Amino acid sequence: MIQCDITNRLWKDRDWSEYPNWSEYPTGTKAHAYNGGHWTKMPNGWKWFCGDTFPTPGGDAIGACIELPNIPATLGQHTP
């Protein structure tokens, strides 16, 4: 299980511009929600782990814990 410290992300005056736009993350990225569950980046949007796909993750995914997919450095390489 991945645990993240989101306390520092809850400040209203936080500069959110340092984080990429949701559409810039690669397919397979997981954005963990602060109350449990996660959103997974799909080619056509973000899918809630047990639900539908939306253009962006819900408000519970505040970007405090982003799990990038294991992308091979070379095309054609397979990840076990």
Steps between C-alpha positions, in 0.01 A plus 500: 500500500626846415482760774537869433526805718234734364495742791715757321277483188188614683609863539277732299789729408708219348647573156330233289679607180800279586300186415431383144160522341303177551510434124883502501539183706574176310241226463512268801573774755312460827377805692416383849199652673548627855213285638607183319475368149671641194449640152687337209597698189349337192544606135159672514505650853526391864322186625388467860631162628150354524304733276480701182746710301497881521705778333691568825526329840251598767566763764622233742815451293682816599832392348676427828569140406562426133627155402655506154491181292817297446581606144787315324784731400522341155209439267428132456619414851250316717443562867453181706 
